[in-house]
Amino acid sequence: MRTESTATDVTSLGPPDGCLNAGEPSDPPEVARPTETRWYCMGLPLIRPEHMEPVREIVRAHLRLWRKAELSFIAEPGVTELLTNVYKHTRGDCELLLSETDTGVFVGVSDCDVTLPVIREPADDEVGGRGLFLLAAMADEFGTKPCRTGKQVWFRLGPEASRPYEEESAA
């Protein structure tokens, strides 16, 4: 597990493994990564609520750099939801991976807890428990992957994710 206390921009190196250096691929095996891809990986030891805004700014900056700023609408709250779950349900150490794809972006958060999240539709009177449910509904793909050192929770956004309300407003 990484122990650095600041984000590390490793964009010029090969893609990370996505499970806190567990030696496993960050994407699900059935999804191929483009040959030439840009990515950013950041170790976040002891993630706290006050870290969420700066991390969203980093996500926004990378999406602008990759000319995919329209995906920020879902990517930023999606990253916040994944990191909040790390804060609430684990000891707090995690790794964020942003990876450009041919048509959008892959986002994965790995932590050292082996318990996979369960997505369920919350009851109308429940106060919380909607974050992953909503993220899974808005993302083009959503998944979890067990790793030797914990798990990775990930989502993929493509061009359709940038226009969630366009069809409804046109009707």
Secondary structure as the mmCIF struct_conf table of DSSP 4:
data_model
#
loop_
_struct_conf.conf_type_id
_struct_conf.id
_struct_conf.beg_label_comp_id
_struct_conf.beg_label_asym_id
_struct_conf.beg_label_seq_id
_struct_conf.end_label_comp_id
_struct_conf.end_label_asym_id
_struct_conf.end_label_seq_id
BEND BEND1 SER A 5 THR A 6
TURN_TY1_P TURN_TY1_P1 THR A 11 SER A 12
BEND BEND2 LEU A 13 LEU A 13
HELX_LH_PP_P HELX_LH_PP_P1 GLY A 14 PRO A 16
BEND BEND3 GLY A 18 ASN A 21
BEND BEND4 GLY A 23 GLU A 24
BEND BEND5 SER A 26 ASP A 27
TURN_TY1_P TURN_TY1_P2 PRO A 29 GLU A 30
BEND BEND6 VAL A 31 VAL A 31
HELX_LH_PP_P HELX_LH_PP_P2 ALA A 32 PRO A 34
BEND BEND7 THR A 35 GLU A 36
STRN STRN1 TRP A 39 LEU A 44
TURN_TY1_P TURN_TY1_P3 PRO A 45 LEU A 46
HELX_RH_3T_P HELX_RH_3T_P1 PRO A 49 HIS A 51
HELX_RH_AL_P HELX_RH_AL_P1 MET A 52 LEU A 65
TURN_TY1_P TURN_TY1_P4 TRP A 66 ARG A 67
HELX_RH_3T_P HELX_RH_3T_P2 ALA A 69 LEU A 71
HELX_RH_AL_P HELX_RH_AL_P2 SER A 72 HIS A 89
BEND BEND8 THR A 90 GLY A 92
STRN STRN2 CYS A 94 GLU A 100
BEND BEND9 ASP A 102 GLY A 104
STRN STRN3 VAL A 105 ASP A 111
BEND BEND10 CYS A 112 CYS A 112
HELX_LH_PP_P HELX_LH_PP_P3 THR A 115 PRO A 117
HELX_LH_PP_P HELX_LH_PP_P4 GLU A 121 ALA A 123
TURN_TY1_P TURN_TY1_P5 ASP A 124 ASP A 125
BEND BEND11 VAL A 127 GLY A 128
HELX_RH_AL_P HELX_RH_AL_P3 GLY A 131 MET A 138
BEND BEND12 ALA A 139 ASP A 140
STRN STRN4 GLU A 141 CYS A 147
TURN_TY1_P TURN_TY1_P6 ARG A 148 THR A 149
STRN STRN5 GLY A 150 LEU A 157
HELX_RH_3T_P HELX_RH_3T_P3 PRO A 159 SER A 162
TURN_TY1_P TURN_TY1_P7 PRO A 164 TYR A 165
HELX_RH_AL_P HELX_RH_AL_P4 GLU A 166 ALA A 170
#
